[in-house]
Amino acid sequence: MYFLNRGSGDWYSDLSLLEKLRFNSNFVPFKTMSTYIRAMFDGSMNANIPIENLFGNLLLFLPMGIYVPFFIEKLNKWRVFTVLMSIILLIIETVQLVTLRGSFDIDDFILNMIGALIGFGVWRTKIVQRILR
């Protein structure tokens, strides 16, 4: 959720590049999400953090699902839209990892993709298309 914004302390600056990359990545699907969901129920962290992270990532790309097909008619098909959004999200996650200004988290990718697909589903309703056109 913290796009291009990773705080670093003294301990962090002592890590090698490989250790920083390992520290800033999660390739295990649902690992972060399950941690946040567990934390919401057991009270091990402030409830705002998991809610912000889970729903923030979900809502962040919802507008993309509406506006991308609105502005680019060729992306009005599920398959084409899904491929484009996957590429965009992978680029964003990779840039965060390579620049060490965020993390590569497959859970962020999943939540952002779900949000974009929900937005695309909203776009596909005739009433929304009439309103925007």
Biotite code that builds the C-alpha atoms (Angstrom):
import biotite.structure as struc

atoms = struc.array([
    struc.Atom([0.000, 0.000, 0.000], chain_id="A", res_id=1, res_name="MET", atom_name="CA", element="C"),
    struc.Atom([2.881, 2.358, 0.659], chain_id="A", res_id=2, res_name="TYR", atom_name="CA", element="C"),
    struc.Atom([3.640, 3.114, -2.964], chain_id="A", res_id=3, res_name="PHE", atom_name="CA", element="C"),
    struc.Atom([7.215, 4.316, -3.370], chain_id="A", res_id=4, res_name="LEU", atom_name="CA", element="C"),
    struc.Atom([7.430, 5.137, 0.324], chain_id="A", res_id=5, res_name="ASN", atom_name="CA", element="C"),
    struc.Atom([9.535, 2.859, 2.484], chain_id="A", res_id=6, res_name="ARG", atom_name="CA", element="C"),
    struc.Atom([11.060, 4.329, 5.591], chain_id="A", res_id=7, res_name="GLY", atom_name="CA", element="C"),
    struc.Atom([14.577, 3.209, 6.348], chain_id="A", res_id=8, res_name="SER", atom_name="CA", element="C"),
    struc.Atom([16.368, 3.261, 9.626], chain_id="A", res_id=9, res_name="GLY", atom_name="CA", element="C"),
    struc.Atom([19.949, 2.590, 10.664], chain_id="A", res_id=10, res_name="ASP", atom_name="CA", element="C"),
    struc.Atom([19.377, -1.181, 10.780], chain_id="A", res_id=11, res_name="TRP", atom_name="CA", element="C"),
    struc.Atom([18.020, -1.109, 7.235], chain_id="A", res_id=12, res_name="TYR", atom_name="CA", element="C"),
    struc.Atom([21.001, 0.750, 5.777], chain_id="A", res_id=13, res_name="SER", atom_name="CA", element="C"),
    struc.Atom([23.343, -1.971, 7.095], chain_id="A", res_id=14, res_name="ASP", atom_name="CA", element="C"),
    struc.Atom([21.724, -4.653, 4.898], chain_id="A", res_id=15, res_name="LEU", atom_name="CA", element="C"),
    struc.Atom([23.262, -5.789, 1.608], chain_id="A", res_id=16, res_name="SER", atom_name="CA", element="C"),
    struc.Atom([21.346, -5.128, -1.616], chain_id="A", res_id=17, res_name="LEU", atom_name="CA", element="C"),
    struc.Atom([20.266, -8.771, -1.817], chain_id="A", res_id=18, res_name="LEU", atom_name="CA", element="C"),
    struc.Atom([19.025, -8.678, 1.790], chain_id="A", res_id=19, res_name="GLU", atom_name="CA", element="C"),
    struc.Atom([17.111, -5.464, 1.087], chain_id="A", res_id=20, res_name="LYS", atom_name="CA", element="C"),
    struc.Atom([15.474, -7.038, -1.977], chain_id="A", res_id=21, res_name="LEU", atom_name="CA", element="C"),
    struc.Atom([14.555, -10.132, 0.039], chain_id="A", res_id=22, res_name="ARG", atom_name="CA", element="C"),
    struc.Atom([13.229, -7.968, 2.887], chain_id="A", res_id=23, res_name="PHE", atom_name="CA", element="C"),
    struc.Atom([11.136, -5.899, 0.441], chain_id="A", res_id=24, res_name="ASN", atom_name="CA", element="C"),
    struc.Atom([9.410, -8.712, -1.410], chain_id="A", res_id=25, res_name="SER", atom_name="CA", element="C"),
    struc.Atom([6.625, -11.201, -0.852], chain_id="A", res_id=26, res_name="ASN", atom_name="CA", element="C"),
    struc.Atom([5.976, -13.773, -3.562], chain_id="A", res_id=27, res_name="PHE", atom_name="CA", element="C"),
    struc.Atom([3.700, -15.974, -1.421], chain_id="A", res_id=28, res_name="VAL", atom_name="CA", element="C"),
    struc.Atom([0.045, -15.322, -2.360], chain_id="A", res_id=29, res_name="PRO", atom_name="CA", element="C"),
    struc.Atom([-2.238, -14.353, 0.532], chain_id="A", res_id=30, res_name="PHE", atom_name="CA", element="C"),
    struc.Atom([0.624, -14.183, 3.072], chain_id="A", res_id=31, res_name="LYS", atom_name="CA", element="C"),
    struc.Atom([0.233, -10.458, 3.793], chain_id="A", res_id=32, res_name="THR", atom_name="CA", element="C"),
    struc.Atom([-3.556, -10.587, 3.529], chain_id="A", res_id=33, res_name="MET", atom_name="CA", element="C"),
    struc.Atom([-3.811, -13.450, 6.036], chain_id="A", res_id=34, res_name="SER", atom_name="CA", element="C"),
    struc.Atom([-1.470, -11.612, 8.422], chain_id="A", res_id=35, res_name="THR", atom_name="CA", element="C"),
    struc.Atom([-3.670, -8.519, 8.284], chain_id="A", res_id=36, res_name="TYR", atom_name="CA", element="C"),
    struc.Atom([-6.902, -10.476, 8.636], chain_id="A", res_id=37, res_name="ILE", atom_name="CA", element="C"),
    struc.Atom([-5.505, -12.365, 11.625], chain_id="A", res_id=38, res_name="ARG", atom_name="CA", element="C"),
    struc.Atom([-4.321, -9.080, 13.164], chain_id="A", res_id=39, res_name="ALA", atom_name="CA", element="C"),
    struc.Atom([-7.786, -7.554, 12.826], chain_id="A", res_id=40, res_name="MET", atom_name="CA", element="C"),
    struc.Atom([-9.296, -10.366, 14.878], chain_id="A", res_id=41, res_name="PHE", atom_name="CA", element="C"),
    struc.Atom([-6.614, -10.943, 17.495], chain_id="A", res_id=42, res_name="ASP", atom_name="CA", element="C"),
    struc.Atom([-5.892, -7.255, 18.106], chain_id="A", res_id=43, res_name="GLY", atom_name="CA", element="C"),
    struc.Atom([-2.143, -7.606, 17.543], chain_id="A", res_id=44, res_name="SER", atom_name="CA", element="C"),
    struc.Atom([-2.036, -4.365, 15.559], chain_id="A", res_id=45, res_name="MET", atom_name="CA", element="C"),
    struc.Atom([-4.055, -1.209, 15.247], chain_id="A", res_id=46, res_name="ASN", atom_name="CA", element="C"),
    struc.Atom([-7.197, -2.164, 13.236], chain_id="A", res_id=47, res_name="ALA", atom_name="CA", element="C"),
    struc.Atom([-6.729, 0.828, 10.939], chain_id="A", res_id=48, res_name="ASN", atom_name="CA", element="C"),
    struc.Atom([-3.535, -0.617, 9.463], chain_id="A", res_id=49, res_name="ILE", atom_name="CA", element="C"),
    struc.Atom([-5.028, -3.847, 8.028], chain_id="A", res_id=50, res_name="PRO", atom_name="CA", element="C"),
    struc.Atom([-8.233, -2.117, 6.942], chain_id="A", res_id=51, res_name="ILE", atom_name="CA", element="C"),
    struc.Atom([-6.280, 0.660, 5.236], chain_id="A", res_id=52, res_name="GLU", atom_name="CA", element="C"),
    struc.Atom([-3.981, -1.818, 3.551], chain_id="A", res_id=53, res_name="ASN", atom_name="CA", element="C"),
    struc.Atom([-6.570, -4.355, 2.406], chain_id="A", res_id=54, res_name="LEU", atom_name="CA", element="C"),
    struc.Atom([-9.326, -1.996, 1.312], chain_id="A", res_id=55, res_name="PHE", atom_name="CA", element="C"),
    struc.Atom([-6.934, 0.733, 0.176], chain_id="A", res_id=56, res_name="GLY", atom_name="CA", element="C"),
    struc.Atom([-5.246, -1.628, -2.271], chain_id="A", res_id=57, res_name="ASN", atom_name="CA", element="C"),
    struc.Atom([-8.624, -2.911, -3.417], chain_id="A", res_id=58, res_name="LEU", atom_name="CA", element="C"),
    struc.Atom([-10.028, 0.574, -4.010], chain_id="A", res_id=59, res_name="LEU", atom_name="CA", element="C"),
    struc.Atom([-6.828, 2.080, -5.430], chain_id="A", res_id=60, res_name="LEU", atom_name="CA", element="C"),
    struc.Atom([-7.241, 0.577, -8.901], chain_id="A", res_id=61, res_name="PHE", atom_name="CA", element="C"),
    struc.Atom([-11.041, 0.434, -9.053], chain_id="A", res_id=62, res_name="LEU", atom_name="CA", element="C"),
    struc.Atom([-11.168, 3.720, -11.039], chain_id="A", res_id=63, res_name="PRO", atom_name="CA", element="C"),
    struc.Atom([-8.725, 2.238, -13.577], chain_id="A", res_id=64, res_name="MET", atom_name="CA", element="C"),
    struc.Atom([-11.332, -0.401, -14.390], chain_id="A", res_id=65, res_name="GLY", atom_name="CA", element="C"),
    struc.Atom([-13.822, 2.322, -15.243], chain_id="A", res_id=66, res_name="ILE", atom_name="CA", element="C"),
    struc.Atom([-11.708, 4.972, -16.919], chain_id="A", res_id=67, res_name="TYR", atom_name="CA", element="C"),
    struc.Atom([-9.207, 2.921, -18.951], chain_id="A", res_id=68, res_name="VAL", atom_name="CA", element="C"),
    struc.Atom([-11.914, 1.298, -21.133], chain_id="A", res_id=69, res_name="PRO", atom_name="CA", element="C"),
    struc.Atom([-13.748, 4.647, -21.251], chain_id="A", res_id=70, res_name="PHE", atom_name="CA", element="C"),
    struc.Atom([-10.722, 6.396, -22.778], chain_id="A", res_id=71, res_name="PHE", atom_name="CA", element="C"),
    struc.Atom([-9.282, 3.461, -24.759], chain_id="A", res_id=72, res_name="ILE", atom_name="CA", element="C"),
    struc.Atom([-12.045, 1.562, -26.554], chain_id="A", res_id=73, res_name="GLU", atom_name="CA", element="C"),
    struc.Atom([-9.735, -1.314, -27.554], chain_id="A", res_id=74, res_name="LYS", atom_name="CA", element="C"),
    struc.Atom([-9.516, -2.226, -23.862], chain_id="A", res_id=75, res_name="LEU", atom_name="CA", element="C"),
    struc.Atom([-13.239, -2.847, -23.612], chain_id="A", res_id=76, res_name="ASN", atom_name="CA", element="C"),
    struc.Atom([-12.771, -6.636, -23.514], chain_id="A", res_id=77, res_name="LYS", atom_name="CA", element="C"),
    struc.Atom([-12.117, -8.598, -20.306], chain_id="A", res_id=78, res_name="TRP", atom_name="CA", element="C"),
    struc.Atom([-9.105, -10.457, -21.613], chain_id="A", res_id=79, res_name="ARG", atom_name="CA", element="C"),
    struc.Atom([-7.316, -7.441, -23.105], chain_id="A", res_id=80, res_name="VAL", atom_name="CA", element="C"),
    struc.Atom([-8.042, -5.326, -20.021], chain_id="A", res_id=81, res_name="PHE", atom_name="CA", element="C"),
    struc.Atom([-6.786, -8.056, -17.673], chain_id="A", res_id=82, res_name="THR", atom_name="CA", element="C"),
    struc.Atom([-3.529, -8.480, -19.588], chain_id="A", res_id=83, res_name="VAL", atom_name="CA", element="C"),
    struc.Atom([-2.891, -4.717, -19.662], chain_id="A", res_id=84, res_name="LEU", atom_name="CA", element="C"),
    struc.Atom([-3.645, -4.291, -15.950], chain_id="A", res_id=85, res_name="MET", atom_name="CA", element="C"),
    struc.Atom([-1.409, -7.263, -15.091], chain_id="A", res_id=86, res_name="SER", atom_name="CA", element="C"),
    struc.Atom([1.466, -5.682, -16.988], chain_id="A", res_id=87, res_name="ILE", atom_name="CA", element="C"),
    struc.Atom([0.902, -2.266, -15.386], chain_id="A", res_id=88, res_name="ILE", atom_name="CA", element="C"),
    struc.Atom([0.693, -3.734, -11.876], chain_id="A", res_id=89, res_name="LEU", atom_name="CA", element="C"),
    struc.Atom([3.785, -5.904, -12.356], chain_id="A", res_id=90, res_name="LEU", atom_name="CA", element="C"),
    struc.Atom([5.709, -2.854, -13.552], chain_id="A", res_id=91, res_name="ILE", atom_name="CA", element="C"),
    struc.Atom([4.583, -0.830, -10.525], chain_id="A", res_id=92, res_name="ILE", atom_name="CA", element="C"),
    struc.Atom([5.497, -3.598, -8.064], chain_id="A", res_id=93, res_name="GLU", atom_name="CA", element="C"),
    struc.Atom([8.873, -4.151, -9.775], chain_id="A", res_id=94, res_name="THR", atom_name="CA", element="C"),
    struc.Atom([9.717, -0.426, -9.767], chain_id="A", res_id=95, res_name="VAL", atom_name="CA", element="C"),
    struc.Atom([8.969, -0.291, -6.047], chain_id="A", res_id=96, res_name="GLN", atom_name="CA", element="C"),
    struc.Atom([11.303, -3.231, -5.423], chain_id="A", res_id=97, res_name="LEU", atom_name="CA", element="C"),
    struc.Atom([14.152, -2.094, -7.689], chain_id="A", res_id=98, res_name="VAL", atom_name="CA", element="C"),
    struc.Atom([14.145, 1.472, -6.370], chain_id="A", res_id=99, res_name="THR", atom_name="CA", element="C"),
    struc.Atom([13.826, 0.223, -2.771], chain_id="A", res_id=100, res_name="LEU", atom_name="CA", element="C"),
    struc.Atom([11.025, 2.763, -2.299], chain_id="A", res_id=101, res_name="ARG", atom_name="CA", element="C"),
    struc.Atom([8.400, 0.137, -1.560], chain_id="A", res_id=102, res_name="GLY", atom_name="CA", element="C"),
    struc.Atom([7.996, -3.580, -1.769], chain_id="A", res_id=103, res_name="SER", atom_name="CA", element="C"),
    struc.Atom([7.042, -6.194, -4.304], chain_id="A", res_id=104, res_name="PHE", atom_name="CA", element="C"),
    struc.Atom([4.032, -7.822, -2.706], chain_id="A", res_id=105, res_name="ASP", atom_name="CA", element="C"),
    struc.Atom([2.021, -10.334, -4.694], chain_id="A", res_id=106, res_name="ILE", atom_name="CA", element="C"),
    struc.Atom([-0.902, -9.621, -2.357], chain_id="A", res_id=107, res_name="ASP", atom_name="CA", element="C"),
    struc.Atom([-0.878, -5.957, -3.424], chain_id="A", res_id=108, res_name="ASP", atom_name="CA", element="C"),
    struc.Atom([-0.943, -7.157, -7.034], chain_id="A", res_id=109, res_name="PHE", atom_name="CA", element="C"),
    struc.Atom([-3.912, -9.449, -6.289], chain_id="A", res_id=110, res_name="ILE", atom_name="CA", element="C"),
    struc.Atom([-5.889, -6.777, -4.425], chain_id="A", res_id=111, res_name="LEU", atom_name="CA", element="C"),
    struc.Atom([-5.145, -4.099, -7.037], chain_id="A", res_id=112, res_name="ASN", atom_name="CA", element="C"),
    struc.Atom([-6.187, -6.500, -9.805], chain_id="A", res_id=113, res_name="MET", atom_name="CA", element="C"),
    struc.Atom([-9.432, -7.410, -8.037], chain_id="A", res_id=114, res_name="ILE", atom_name="CA", element="C"),
    struc.Atom([-10.171, -3.703, -7.602], chain_id="A", res_id=115, res_name="GLY", atom_name="CA", element="C"),
    struc.Atom([-9.504, -3.005, -11.290], chain_id="A", res_id=116, res_name="ALA", atom_name="CA", element="C"),
    struc.Atom([-11.716, -5.937, -12.336], chain_id="A", res_id=117, res_name="LEU", atom_name="CA", element="C"),
    struc.Atom([-14.524, -4.730, -10.055], chain_id="A", res_id=118, res_name="ILE", atom_name="CA", element="C"),
    struc.Atom([-14.195, -1.313, -11.689], chain_id="A", res_id=119, res_name="GLY", atom_name="CA", element="C"),
    struc.Atom([-14.275, -2.956, -15.127], chain_id="A", res_id=120, res_name="PHE", atom_name="CA", element="C"),
    struc.Atom([-17.433, -4.828, -14.112], chain_id="A", res_id=121, res_name="GLY", atom_name="CA", element="C"),
    struc.Atom([-18.983, -1.525, -13.026], chain_id="A", res_id=122, res_name="VAL", atom_name="CA", element="C"),
    struc.Atom([-17.935, 0.013, -16.364], chain_id="A", res_id=123, res_name="TRP", atom_name="CA", element="C"),
    struc.Atom([-19.654, -2.801, -18.261], chain_id="A", res_id=124, res_name="ARG", atom_name="CA", element="C"),
    struc.Atom([-23.048, -1.854, -16.804], chain_id="A", res_id=125, res_name="THR", atom_name="CA", element="C"),
    struc.Atom([-25.019, 0.134, -19.365], chain_id="A", res_id=126, res_name="LYS", atom_name="CA", element="C"),
    struc.Atom([-26.051, 2.827, -16.866], chain_id="A", res_id=127, res_name="ILE", atom_name="CA", element="C"),
    struc.Atom([-22.448, 3.751, -16.014], chain_id="A", res_id=128, res_name="VAL", atom_name="CA", element="C"),
    struc.Atom([-21.530, 3.878, -19.697], chain_id="A", res_id=129, res_name="GLN", atom_name="CA", element="C"),
    struc.Atom([-24.471, 6.202, -20.379], chain_id="A", res_id=130, res_name="ARG", atom_name="CA", element="C"),
    struc.Atom([-23.536, 8.463, -17.466], chain_id="A", res_id=131, res_name="ILE", atom_name="CA", element="C"),
    struc.Atom([-19.901, 8.785, -18.582], chain_id="A", res_id=132, res_name="LEU", atom_name="CA", element="C"),
    struc.Atom([-20.673, 9.248, -22.249], chain_id="A", res_id=133, res_name="ARG", atom_name="CA", element="C"),
])
